[in-house]
Structure formats: C-alpha cells, structure tokens
Amino acid sequence: MRLVVISGRSGSGKSSALHVLEDLGFYCIDNLPIGLLPSLVQHAEEDDRLRQIAVSIDARNLAHTVERIDDLLRNLPLEQYQLDVVYLDASESILLQRFSATRRKHPLTSDVISLAEAIEREKPLLDPLANMADLTLDTTMMSVHDLRSLIRLRVADKISGDMSILFESFGFKHGIPTDADYVFDVRHLPNPYWDEGLRGYTGLDEPVKNFLSQHDIVHQMRKDIGDFMDRWMPSFINANRSYMTIAIGCTGGQHRSVFISEQLAQDFRQRYPNVQVRHREMNRTTSDH
C-alpha cells in the first residue's frame, strides 16, 4: 500500500493536489481527522482495492487534538508500505491574496481572529508535519496548472521504493526555488543569449545544444555537478530520503540551465530508476541574459 499525506497552510493548494491524485486512481479523503489514520491503514490492509491512498490534513484537525501528528504517523504499522508526507506552503502575502480573491473563509478565522492572524497561527500548528515532510513544495509562484503538473510528476509518477530525483532549471532573475535541496549556479558558462541567432531558442533546441556542446567549460561543469551528486547520493538513499531536488540556475532559465539539467537527467537515468526534469521558466516569456 502507498499512503500519501498532504498538508500545508490553507490556500497553498492542498485541494488541487488531492484532486490530481484522485484523478489518477488514488483513494482520497479530504480533511481526515488524524485519529482515524490508524483505522484507515488497518482497513486498507484488509482491502486489496485500497493500494494507493491520499489524505489531506489541515490545521483544523491539529488545533483540536492532543495527539502529535508526527508521532502518530511514525507509529503507523507501515513496515510493508510506503508513506510519503507532502507539505505545501506559500508566502503569507500570496496566501492573503488567494483568500481575498476567492472570498473563502480561512479555517482558523473567527469573530476575534483576522485572516492575517489565522495565517500566522496556522504555521506552528503544522510545523510537526512540515519538519517530517518527504517533499516540500513552495507554491508562491505556481499556477494551479503548475501545481497539478508537479504533483503528477513528483508524487503520482514516483516509482515505489525509489528516491525521486528532480533536476530543475530556473532563472536567478525570478528567484531561487525555495524547495531545492541543492542549487548550482551556471551563469559563468558561455551565454547563447548574446548570439542573436540563438536568442529565440531554448536549451531544448539543437542550435543551443550545439553551441554549448562546443565549450569544454560546459562539459566540465556538467561533470563536476554529476560527480558531486553521485558521490553523496548513496548516503541520501541510505538515509531513506524519498525526494531530491537539484536546481540548476542561469540568468533567465531558458538556455544554459535547461541544457545542463537535461544533460544531467540523461546521465542519472543510466544509474537511477526515478529521474525527472522540470524547467520552471519555460512557460514564461523571459530572456536569458
């Protein structure tokens, strides 16, 4: 059985994430009281139809219970099963915007607790889950489509029992991915942007690939990043890490970081069964300069 627990601050996208998994065949329960988790797992052991379960847990549950959710999860009889805790978050200003735009009521608001206060109070309630999360996603800059795509890529498509390795290209001008485990800067590499004939292409296109492949420094950077991650990957796997995000950044996230991420993913797929690649800026109209 596979049990995915989705949590995070209200407005960060928990419902969207759960809907993706439901569409992909998971048995999903929204806002499950945490005291029912052991019974759910026991029932799943006796029902072969419940091999993939996803539940969402929010602050409403944690605010009215004496049970510590992290202790409860660790004590579940999951020796034969896989447990993934996915934690979603976003900046407080974005959470405020989302609630204002949808006019939804925050679960912790009341006649004496404002929206801003509710968002602030929610965080310490969820800290135990945040601290034990296998995968943390910052949805501040994500659209619903981006989040759905990422949940499918990282969670639903994850091969059971193997660490999911993601190489993610990004542009420093748009901010460093806050959920990255490692960040590598490739802005010192030759930049195709300054060639007007290459500017309109991306690191997925042959003209840019050919340009970057001519330079020894590009190959050396790719090799050094790969060697470093290869050296430490067995330690992460032995520590039962379920997810690893390796972010590769150039200026705009269109050329160099895309090329290096693709090359590293290609290299690692020869040695690891669950390697994915994502290009954060590819759907944006940015330029890499």
HELIX and SHEET records of a PDB file:
HELIX    1   1 LYS A   14  ASP A   23  1                                  10    
HELIX    2   2 ILE A   34  LEU A   36  5                                   3    
HELIX    3   3 LEU A   37  GLU A   45  1                                   9    
HELIX    4   4 ALA A   59  ALA A   63  1                                   5    
HELIX    5   5 ILE A   69  ARG A   74  1                                   6    
HELIX    6   6 GLU A   92  THR A  102  1                                  11    
HELIX    7   7 LEU A  115  MET A  132  1                                  18    
HELIX    8   8 VAL A  144  ILE A  151  1                                   8    
HELIX    9   9 ARG A  152  ALA A  156  3                                   5    
HELIX   10  10 PHE A  172  HIS A  174  5                                   3    
HELIX   11  11 PRO A  192  TRP A  194  5                                   3    
HELIX   12  12 GLU A  206  SER A  213  1                                   8    
HELIX   13  13 ASP A  216  ASN A  238  1                                  23    
HELIX   14  14 ARG A  256  PHE A  268  1                                  13    
SHEET    1   A 5 TYR A  27  ILE A  29  0                                        
SHEET    2   A 5 GLN A  52  ILE A  57  1                                        
SHEET    3   A 5 ARG A   2  GLY A   8  1                                        
SHEET    4   A 5 GLN A  82  ASP A  89  1                                        
SHEET    5   A 5 LEU A 135  ASP A 138  1                                        
SHEET    1   B 4 TYR A 182  ASP A 185  0                                        
SHEET    2   B 4 TYR A 243  CYS A 250  1                                        
SHEET    3   B 4 SER A 164  GLY A 171  1                                        
SHEET    4   B 4 VAL A 275  HIS A 279  1                                        
END                                                                             
